[in-house]
Amino acid sequence: METKRDKFIRLAEARTNKILKMIELLGNLSNKSTYEYSEDDISRIYERINDELSLSRERFGFGLRSKPEAFTLTEKNMINITEECVEAEDVKLLG
């Protein structure tokens, strides 16, 4: 029978290796002769990854949280972010 520790090791290794492979594949998108992207795109991607890493790490000490929303670079998402930034700026100006 597999112990809780053995199960953790098996799953942690498999999931970590999968994540590392996905990060490697993400890095492959850096080829400017094949892909077009902006500095803002890259900043948003890595900001989201860093946020998710922080939240994941916190779960090991502070309990569970809801599942994250899917990441997207679409215009619709950018409009929502822009509206949030404008609202935050309005609050600063009022305060």
N, C-alpha and C positions, 0 to 999 in steps of 0.2 A: 504494500500500500504506500502511495506517495504521501510524504509528510507535507505540511504547509510550507516548510522551508524549501523542500525540493521543488514543490510546485512554483513557489516564488522565483527561485533561481531559473527554472526552465522557461517560465513566461517572461521574466525580466530580460534574460539574454536574448530570446527570440525577438521581443518587441524593441529592445535597444538596437539590435542589429538591423531591424527593419527601418527604424528611424534614421540610423546612420546612413543606410543606403539611400533613403529618400533625400537626405540632406546632400549627399553626393550628386544625386540626379538634379536637385535644385541648382546646385553649383554649375552643372553643365549648361544651364540656360544663360550663363554669362557670356557666351560666344556671340559677340556683336555682329559677326558676319552672317549669323543664322537667325538671330532674334533681335527684336527692337524693344527697348524698355527705357524707362526714365529712372533717375535717381530716386524720385518719389515712390515709384513702384517698388524698388529694392528696399527703401526705408520702411515702407508699409509692411512688406513681407517679413522682414527680420524683426520689426517691432512686434508683430503678431506672434511670431515664433517665440520671441523672448518672453512675451506676456504669458503665453501658454506654458512655457517651461517653468516660469515662476509659480503659476497656479498649480501645476502638477506637483512641484516640489512641496508646496504648502500643504497639499492633501496628505502627505506622509506625516504631518504633524498636527494638522488642524481639522481633520474631517473631510467630508465630501462636499462637492459643489455640483451645479448643473453642468450638462454637456455644453461645450463651446459652440458658437454659431460657425457655420462654414465660412472660410475666408474667400473673398472675391476682390478682384481689381476692377470690376465693372463700374460704369458711370453711375449707376443707381446707388451703389454703395458710397461712391465719392460724394454724391449729393447729400446723403445722410450725414457723412462726416463733416462736410462743409457747413451744413445747417447747425450741427452740434457746436462747431468751432465758433460760428457767428453768435449763437446763443450764449456761449461761454464768454465771448468778448463783450457782448452787451451787458452781461452781469458785471464784468470788471468795470465797464464804463459807468454803470449805475452806482456801483459801490464806492 
